[in-house]
Amino acid sequence: MKAVIEAILFTLGDSVEISRLCQALDTDKKTIKALVEELKEEYAARESGIKIIEIEDSYQMCTCEDAYESLIKIVSIPKSYRLTDIQLETLSIIAYKQPITKIEVEKIRGVTSDRVINRLIDVGLVEEKGRLNTPGRPIILGTTEEFLRRFGLSNYDELPNIQAEQVETFKIEAEEELGFHPEVVHDEMEDVEGQISLDLPQEPKEEFEKFEDDSPHDPEEIIDVGI
């Protein structure tokens, strides 16, 4: 049975769900997991150049990191990429808040995020998970299996926990960097007229009390200046 598991993982290359292995060997998950653990121990004991990793409820066979330098001497160097700070920030938001829409990501970041999200999709770390059943049918975003593989995670429960104090610290640092002033911040859903009226300096009330004529006049007379 171990030989069959090994052959399946080697042949398919990609991750294989435990349920599919159970179906192929006509056995239960507990048995499959025990057999895979035995395979892992055998590979480690002989310092094999391959290993089996677990990704959520799937297993995948891959090469060990120690063999990489030797491998690139005989195969074409795979296309690599380095994430920018902005891409990492956006990826973190999606990873911790998923499922999430682009509009929600932009509301958290405070800027449009089309290009950075498209880049994360291009490199296979983010994917479309469906659409919301609301007007406009916005796309729902989430991270991929490749995301777990790249960051060495078996499942999303292994994402580092962020303490509430850290979140508040990040928020304060971001506000200071942006020159944040609460009194001039407006909700993105406010109308333009409301934003303009808040941004403009307020005229002192006293300015409108200087429209007086030096000549005698009836104290009860009121002049409407139509402000």
Sequence and secondary structure as in RCSB ss.txt:
>XXXX:A:sequence
MKAVIEAILFTLGDSVEISRLCQALDTDKKTIKALVEELKEEYAARESGIKIIEIEDSYQMCTCEDAYESLIKIV
SIPKSYRLTDIQLETLSIIAYKQPITKIEVEKIRGVTSDRVINRLIDVGLVEEKGRLNTPGRPIILGTTEEFLRR
FGLSNYDELPNIQAEQVETFKIEAEEELGFHPEVVHDEMEDVEGQISLDLPQEPKEEFEKFEDDSPHDPEEIIDV
GI
>XXXX:A:secstr
 HHHHHHHHHHH S EEHHHHHHHHT  HHHHHHHHHHHHHHHHHTT SEEEEEETTEEEEEE GGGHHHHTTTS
         HHHHHHHHHHHHH SEEHHHHHHHHSS  HHHHHHHHHTTSEEEEEE SSTT  EEEEE HHHHHH
TT SSGGGS    HHHHHHHHHHHHHHTT  GGG   TTS HHHHHHHHS    GGGGG    SS   TT     
  
